[in-house]
């Protein structure tokens, strides 16, 4: 009798193990449910970001696709309201490359290439020297230099056109390459200085000191040590500066009056159809596609270098 009482009091020998196993199984099921919920939430978040990315891509690329389709339309297809041309034709490209608009377009294309390359080269050289001084030298007001450079870039371009127009007409820079290169420097220098200053701050100061200890002058240390290490940032800055100068329209249309210095974005406004009743939309679209090709090629060929240059200088500002 005492043994039965003891058995009822303490329970069977396997009760504790069975209860512990059941608790462990129950905890495992809860963990599995939590992990499944987390995976489901993560999957929903990923799908949501993909949807947002797709919407943004469609929003950005639809105008480009529309211009591309329009560039292959015949004059009769421009007013039918269809997105794709009923008959694909290269007549618009022939018009601007070998037709009546050839001289206008090719001259403007040469102006854009020359002005953009020169403005980019000057901006990169000046920005490299200025950014190096800001990053390496300790002088009063160096933060003010960065602030002022950014403030200059904040001024709306259209607000500067009238003073520049009057000034350029007075000193003889109107409708000339220098008359566009100088304003382009005001657009490209601020972002170039800011980008390169952040990049130079990532280069260890000890490397330059070691070169000077070995007998190099400050200029030699800068040219042989700092500049090679800063090439990714310099290259990225050059690409950005070129894009800014290449895509400008306001200065190009306001500070030129002939084909002598008019760049492509401004020249598109002077395209005409075969008659006064014909719209030059197809020729303008074809010219816009041709002008976009260099930018797209640069981004595709040097995408890794551009991203590396931007991210390298973004760690410390």
N, C-alpha and C positions, 0 to 999 in steps of 0.2 A: 504493500500500500504506500509506503513511504517513497518507493521508487516511482510510482505513478504520479504522486503529488509533485515529486521533483521534476518529472518529465513535463507535467503541465506547467510548472512554474518557470522552468528554464527554456522550454521549447526543445525541438529536435536539434540534433547536432548540425544539420544542414541548413537550418533556418537563416542563420547569419550570412552564410555564403550566398544563399539564394536571394536574400534581400539586397546584399551588396552588388550582386551581378545585375539584378533588376535596375538598381539605381544607376549603375554604370551604363547599361543599355539605354535607360531613359535620358541620361546626360548626352550620350552619343547622338541620339536622335535629335535632341535640341541643337547640338552643335551642327549636325548635318542640315537641319532646317535653316539655321542662321547662315551657314555658308552658301546654301542654295539661294537664300534671299539676297545675300551680298553679290553673288554672281549674276543674279537676275537684274539687280539694280545697276551693276557695272555694265551689263550688256545693253540695258536701256540707255545709259549715259553715252556709251560708244555710238549706238545707233543715232541718238539725238545729235551728237556732234557731226556725224557723217551727213545727216540730213541738212544741218545748218551749213556745213561746208559746201554741199552740193547746191544749195539755194544761192549762196554767195557766188560760187563759180558761174552758175547760170546767169545770175544778175550781171556779173562783170563781163562775161564772154559773149552774151547775146548781142550787144552792139557791135562787137568785132565780127561776129558771124554774119550779122546783117550787112555790114560794110563789105565783107568779103563776097557775099552773094550778090550784092548790088554791083560790084565791080565787074561781074561776068554777065550782067544783063545788057540786052540791046536797048536802044532808045525806046522801042515800042513796049518793052516790059517794065519800064520805070513807073508807069501809071496804072498797072493792072492790079496792084494791091497784093500780089503773091510774094511770099518770102523768097522762094527759089525761082531762078529764071526759067522760063519755059524753054529757052534754047540757050545753052551755055556758049558764050562768045568772048573772044579776047579783043574785041574792037576797042574797048576803053584803054587797055594797055597799049595797043598799037597807036592810039591817039596821042598818048603822052610820051611814048618812046620814039616813034617814027613819024607821027602825024603832025598836025598843025600846032599842037601844044608842046611839041618836043623841045623847042628852044627855051620856052618859059620854064618848063619843068626841070630840064637838065641843068640850066643855069642856076636855078634856085637850089637844086640838089648840091651842086658844087659849092654854092655859098654856105649852105648848112653844114656841110662836111668841114670846110675850111674854118669857118667861124667857130664851130663847136670844138674842133680839135685844138685850135689856138687858145680859146678861152679855158678849156680843160687843162692844158699844159701850164698856162700861167697860174691858174687857180691852185693846182696841185703843188707847184714849186713854192708859191707864197704861203700856202697853208701848211706845208711841211716845215718851213722855217719858223713860222709863227707858232705852230703847235709844239714844236720842239722847245722853243723858248718858254712857252707856258708850262710845259710838263717838267722841264729840267731846271730852269733858272728861277731863282727866288727874287722877285722884284715887286715893289708895291703896285697894286692895281691890276695884277694879272687875272684875277677873277673878274674884274670889271671889263677886261678885254673880251672875255668869253660872253659876258652878259650883253655888252654893246653889240657884238657881232650877231648874236641871236636877235636882238631888238631890231637891228637893221633888216634882217630877213623877214621880220613880221610886218613891215610896211607893205601895204597893197601895191602891187606893181603899177596898177592904173593910176595911183596917186602921184607917181614919180614921172609919168610920161610927159606931162605938159612942161614941167621945168626942164627936163632933159631935151625935149624938142626945141625949146627956145634957146637953150645953151648950145646945143649942137649946131643949130642954124647960124649962131653968132660966130662960133670958132671953127666952123667948116668940117665938122664931123658927121653932119647929117647925111644919110644915105651912103655910109662907108662901112667897111668891115670894123675898124676901130670903134666906130660909133655904136656898134652892137656888142663888141667884145667887152668893152668897159662896163656897160650895164649888166652883162651876163656874169661878170666877176662879182657884182653885188648880190647875185643870186646863188652863186656856187661857193664863194669863199666862206660864208658863215658855217654852212653844214660841213664843209671840208675841214675847217679849223676845229670844229667841235669833235668830229669823228677822229681826226688824227691825234688831237690832244689826249683823248681817252685811250687811244692805242699806244702812244708813247709812254704813258704812265705804267703800262704793263711790262715794259722792257726793264730788266734789272739794271739798276744804276751801277752795280759792281762791274758789269761788262765794259762799260765806258771807262771807268776808273782803271781797270786792268790794262786796257789799251793805252791809256795815258802813262801808266807806270812803265810800260814797255817802250816808251819814247814817242808815242803818237801825239800829234798836236790835237787840240779840240776839234779842229775841222777834219783832220784825218780820222779821228775816232768816230765822228758823226758820219762821215762818208763811207768808211769801211766796216763799221760795226753796227751802228744804229740803223742806217738806211737799209742794208740788206735784211735786217730783222723786221723792219717795218714795212717791207714790200707788200705783204697781204693787205695791210690797212691802206697803204698808198694806192694800191690797185683798186680796192673797193671804192675809195674816195674818188678816183678818176672816173670810174664807171658812173657813179651817182652824178658827178659834176657834168659829165657828157650828156646824160639823160636830161638834166635840167636845161642845159643850153640847147640841145637838139629839139626839145618839145616846146620851146618858147614861141608864143604867138603875139603877145601884146607888144613887146618891144619890136619884133620883126615887122609888124604891120604899121606901127606908129612912127618909127625912126627911119623908114625907107620910103622912097617914092618911085624908084625905078628898079630894074632887074640887076643893077650893079651890086647890090648887097642884100636883096630881099631873100630870106630863107624860105624853105619849102612850106612850113605851116602858114606863113603869110601869103605865099604865092598861090595856094589853093583857092584863096578868095578871089583871084583874078582869072580863074579858068572860065572860059566861055564855051557855049555849045556851037554847033555848026551854023546855027541861025539864032536870031534874037528870040525865037519862040521855043528853042530847044534847051532843056535843062542840062547843065554839065555835071549832073549828079554822078553818073557812071564814071566819068573821067576823074572827078574828085575822089571817088571811092577807090579807084585803081591807084591813084597817086598816094592816098593815105595808106594803102596796103604796102606799097613799095617803101614808103618812108618808115613803116613800122618794122620791116624785115630786119634792118641792122640792130634795132633794139632787142628784138626777140632772139636773134642769133647770139648777141653778146650775153644775154641772160642764160641761154641754154648752154653755151660753151664754157662760161665762167661762173656758173651758179655756185659751185663749191667754194671757189675763191671769194665770191661776194659774201656768202654766208659766214665763212671763216673770218673774214675781215671784220664784219659787223659784230659777230659774237665775241671775238677776241678783245675788242675795245669796249664791250658792254659790261665787263666784269667790274671794272672800277672806273668811276667817272670823276 
